[in-house]
Amino acid sequence: MYLRTEWQLWTVGHYTPNGEWMPESDHDSNTAAAERVSVLNGGGNTVDVAELIRERDDLKDQCKELLDQVQCLQWDLGALQTQHDQCPEPPAKTRRR
């Protein structure tokens, strides 16, 4: 069975004989959760392996892009820190009487 455990999260699991909820997996849609329940209950695997491979490859590409962006941001931060370190200290404020 599956339960909606958060706003956009469905958890697949089962209850033990003593009533304890035992989660098995989390899913971002009720459709995905229902498919997982079907597989666990011996139903045919409706997941297309080719589609999973495409999704995996897309995620790898997205991770590479994100890593490139992080590296650029780190470089930019280093350059800004170097510029900041070269700035003169602001003069101390004097109090007016």
C-alpha positions in Angstrom: 0.0 0.0 0.0 1.1 3.6 -0.2 0.3 6.7 1.9 0.6 10.4 1.2 3.2 11.3 3.9 4.0 14.9 2.8 2.6 17.5 0.4 4.4 16.0 -2.7 5.5 12.6 -1.3 3.9 9.2 -1.3 5.5 6.4 0.8 5.1 2.8 -0.2 5.1 0.3 2.7 3.1 -2.1 4.7 1.8 -2.6 8.2 3.2 -5.3 10.4 0.8 -7.6 12.2 1.2 -5.4 15.3 0.2 -2.3 13.4 3.6 -0.7 12.9 4.1 1.1 9.5 7.1 -0.2 7.7 8.1 2.2 4.8 9.7 0.7 1.7 10.3 3.6 -0.7 9.3 7.2 -1.4 7.9 8.6 -4.6 7.0 12.1 -5.9 3.7 11.0 -7.4 0.9 8.7 -6.5 1.2 7.1 -9.9 4.8 6.1 -9.2 3.9 4.8 -5.8 1.0 2.8 -7.2 3.4 1.3 -9.8 5.8 0.3 -7.1 3.0 -1.3 -5.1 2.0 -3.3 -8.2 5.6 -4.5 -8.7 5.9 -5.5 -5.0 2.6 -7.4 -5.2 3.9 -9.4 -8.2 2.4 -7.4 -11.0 4.3 -6.8 -14.2 7.0 -4.3 -14.1 5.5 -1.4 -16.0 8.8 0.6 -16.0 10.4 0.9 -19.4 14.2 0.2 -19.0 15.0 2.3 -22.0 13.2 5.3 -20.4 15.0 4.8 -17.2 18.3 4.8 -19.0 17.3 8.1 -20.8 16.3 9.6 -17.5 19.6 8.5 -15.9 21.6 10.0 -18.8 19.6 13.3 -18.5 20.3 13.4 -14.8 24.0 12.8 -15.4 24.0 15.7 -17.9 22.2 18.0 -15.4 24.7 17.1 -12.7 27.6 17.9 -15.0 26.0 21.3 -15.8 25.4 22.0 -12.1 29.0 21.1 -11.3 30.2 23.4 -14.0 28.1 26.2 -12.6 29.3 25.6 -9.1 32.9 25.7 -10.3 32.3 29.0 -12.1 30.7 30.4 -9.0 33.7 29.3 -6.9 36.1 30.9 -9.3 34.0 34.1 -9.3 34.0 34.1 -5.5 37.7 33.7 -5.4 38.2 36.6 -7.8 35.8 38.8 -5.7 37.6 37.9 -2.5 40.9 38.9 -4.1 39.5 42.2 -5.1 38.0 42.8 -1.7 41.3 42.0 0.0 43.0 44.7 -2.2 40.4 47.4 -1.1 41.7 49.9 1.5 40.2 49.8 4.9 37.5 52.5 5.3 38.5 55.4 7.6 37.3 55.1 11.1 34.3 57.2 11.9 34.8 60.1 14.2 32.0 61.2 16.5 30.8 64.8 16.1 30.3 66.8 19.2 
